């Protein structure tokens, strides 16, 4: 097993490697996903101006009661759908996906699938 310091540094290396290639603009923002043990957060970011354009998470008021009774993967899918609807209301249809150093698997992939179901293209 990896020690905590080794695991964290591996995550940071993967995160830097992904961010080197992925950047968001005002026309095509970056969709960043952060995964904690209990919750999942997603936001659209314009890297040119450094602004967060839209965000959604499992602790969001609209989703909190809805995702309390489902598993974490299904809650992540709902976060993706909510972020897609918020993005489209602000006029964004295309995004660049940033998995933030995590594997594209499980909850991270579920957010992406939910966003695609909601109408975002990436």
C-alpha positions in Angstrom: 0.0 0.0 0.0 1.1 3.5 -0.7 1.8 5.8 2.2 -0.4 8.9 2.4 2.4 11.2 1.2 3.1 9.0 -1.8 -0.6 8.7 -2.7 -1.1 12.5 -2.4 1.9 13.3 -4.5 0.7 10.8 -7.2 -2.7 12.5 -7.3 -0.9 15.9 -7.6 1.2 14.6 -10.5 -1.8 13.3 -12.4 -3.6 16.5 -11.7 -0.8 18.6 -13.1 -0.5 16.3 -16.2 -4.2 16.7 -16.9 -4.2 20.5 -16.4 -1.2 21.0 -18.7 -3.4 19.8 -21.6 -6.9 21.2 -20.5 -7.8 24.8 -20.4 -11.2 26.5 -20.5 -12.2 29.6 -22.4 -15.3 31.9 -22.3 -16.7 30.0 -25.3 -15.8 26.5 -24.1 -15.3 26.4 -20.3 -13.5 23.7 -18.3 -15.8 21.4 -16.4 -13.8 20.5 -13.2 -14.9 17.6 -11.0 -13.8 17.2 -7.4 -14.6 14.0 -5.5 -14.5 13.7 -1.7 -15.4 10.6 0.3 -19.0 11.8 0.9 -19.8 14.4 -1.8 -19.0 15.3 -5.4 -18.6 18.8 -6.8 -18.5 20.1 -10.4 -18.0 23.5 -11.8 -17.6 25.3 -15.1 -14.5 27.5 -15.1 -13.3 30.2 -17.5 -9.5 30.0 -17.1 -8.8 33.1 -19.0 -10.6 35.3 -16.5 -10.4 32.9 -13.5 -14.2 32.9 -13.0 -16.5 30.1 -12.0 -19.4 30.3 -14.4 -21.7 27.6 -12.9 -21.5 25.0 -10.2 -23.4 22.0 -8.7 -22.8 19.6 -5.9 -24.4 17.0 -3.8 -24.7 19.5 -0.9 -26.6 21.9 -3.2 -30.0 22.9 -1.9 -31.8 21.6 -5.0 -30.2 18.2 -4.8 -29.7 17.6 -1.1 -33.0 15.9 -0.4 -33.1 14.1 -3.7 -29.7 12.4 -3.4 -30.1 11.5 0.3 -31.8 8.3 -0.5 -29.7 7.1 -3.5 -26.1 5.8 -3.8 -23.1 8.0 -4.5 -22.8 7.1 -8.2 -26.5 8.0 -8.9 -26.0 11.2 -6.9 -23.0 12.1 -9.1 -25.2 11.6 -12.2 -27.7 14.0 -10.8 -25.0 16.6 -10.2 -24.0 16.3 -13.8 -27.5 16.8 -15.0 -28.0 19.8 -12.7 -24.7 21.4 -13.9 -25.8 20.8 -17.5 -29.1 22.6 -17.0 -27.4 25.5 -15.3 -24.8 25.7 -18.0 -27.3 25.7 -20.8 -29.4 28.4 -19.0 -26.2 30.6 -19.2 -25.6 29.7 -22.9 -22.9 27.1 -22.7 -23.4 23.9 -24.7 -19.7 22.7 -25.2 -17.2 22.2 -22.4 -13.8 20.6 -21.8 -13.8 17.9 -19.2 -11.2 18.0 -16.4 -11.2 14.8 -14.2 -8.9 16.6 -11.8 -6.4 13.8 -11.5 -9.0 11.1 -10.7 -9.5 8.1 -12.9 -12.4 8.4 -15.4 -14.4 5.7 -13.6 -17.2 5.4 -11.1 -18.5 8.7 -9.7 -16.3 10.9 -12.0 -17.6 9.1 -15.1 -21.2 9.3 -13.7 -20.9 13.1 -13.5 -19.8 13.2 -17.2 -22.6 10.9 -18.3 -25.1 13.0 -16.4 -23.8 16.1 -18.1 -24.1 14.5 -21.5 -27.6 13.4 -20.7 -28.4 17.0 -19.7 -27.2 18.2 -23.1 -23.5 19.2 -22.7 -21.0 18.2 -25.4 -17.4 17.3 -24.7 
